[in-house]
């Protein structure tokens, strides 16, 4: 589980790259004890995303638990994390 009580000195970060299928981007920010993660995946592409959250039900996409969304696949839960498979699109993930 993410320990939002620790201070790491960085509250936001992001990166992007241009693929043959388009722009892939990821940006996160820490706000009010939560992590907000914006992910952009280009057309005809999938991405594997690891989040430091043990229980997938604690991850939200636009306010809905990812466990309730068909378009987000929970690949596996590992010690201290969850791996999601995201298809093409823009996602606004949130966890604490």
C-alpha positions in Angstrom: 0.0 0.0 0.0 1.2 3.5 -0.8 2.3 5.3 2.3 1.1 8.8 1.6 2.5 10.0 5.0 6.1 10.0 3.8 7.6 13.0 2.1 9.7 12.3 -0.9 10.2 15.9 -2.1 8.3 15.4 -5.4 4.6 16.0 -5.8 4.3 15.6 -9.5 6.1 14.0 -12.5 5.3 13.0 -16.0 6.8 11.7 -19.3 5.7 10.9 -22.8 7.0 9.3 -25.9 5.9 9.1 -29.5 5.3 5.6 -30.8 4.3 4.5 -34.3 0.7 4.3 -33.1 0.8 7.8 -31.4 1.6 9.4 -28.2 2.0 7.4 -24.9 2.0 9.5 -21.8 1.9 9.2 -18.0 1.7 11.9 -15.4 1.1 11.5 -11.7 0.6 14.0 -8.8 0.1 13.7 -5.1 -2.8 15.6 -3.7 -4.6 15.4 -0.4 -3.1 12.1 0.6 -3.9 10.5 -2.8 -2.0 9.7 -6.0 -3.7 10.8 -9.2 -2.3 9.0 -12.3 -3.2 10.1 -15.8 -2.3 7.6 -18.5 -2.7 8.1 -22.3 -2.4 5.0 -24.5 -2.4 5.4 -28.3 -4.7 3.6 -30.8 -4.2 -0.2 -31.2 -1.9 -0.4 -28.2 -2.1 -1.9 -24.7 -0.1 -1.1 -21.6 0.7 -2.9 -18.4 0.6 -0.6 -15.4 1.9 -1.5 -11.9 0.4 0.4 -9.0 1.6 0.0 -5.4 -1.8 -1.0 -4.1 -2.5 -4.5 -2.8 -6.2 -4.4 -3.2 -7.5 -3.6 -6.7 -10.8 -2.4 -5.2 -8.9 0.6 -3.8 -8.0 1.8 -7.3 -10.5 4.1 -9.0 -10.8 5.3 -12.6 -12.9 8.5 -13.0 -14.5 7.7 -9.6 -15.4 4.1 -10.3 -13.6 1.1 -8.8 -11.5 -0.6 -11.5 -12.9 -3.9 -10.3 -16.3 -2.8 -11.7 -14.9 -1.8 -15.2 -14.8 -4.2 -18.1 -12.3 -2.2 -20.1 -9.6 -2.5 -17.4 -8.2 -5.9 -16.8 -6.7 -6.8 -13.4 -3.8 -9.0 -14.6 -2.5 -10.0 -11.1 -2.1 -8.8 -7.6 1.4 -9.2 -6.2 2.8 -8.4 -2.8 2.4 -4.7 -2.3 1.0 -4.1 -5.8 -1.6 -4.6 -8.6 -0.9 -5.0 -12.3 -3.5 -3.6 -14.7 -3.8 -4.0 -18.5 -5.2 -0.9 -20.1 -6.3 -0.6 -23.7 -6.1 2.5 -26.0 -7.5 5.6 -24.4 -7.1 8.1 -21.6 -7.4 7.1 -18.0 -7.6 9.0 -14.7 -6.6 6.6 -12.0 -6.7 7.4 -8.3 -5.5 5.5 -5.2 -4.2 6.2 -1.7 
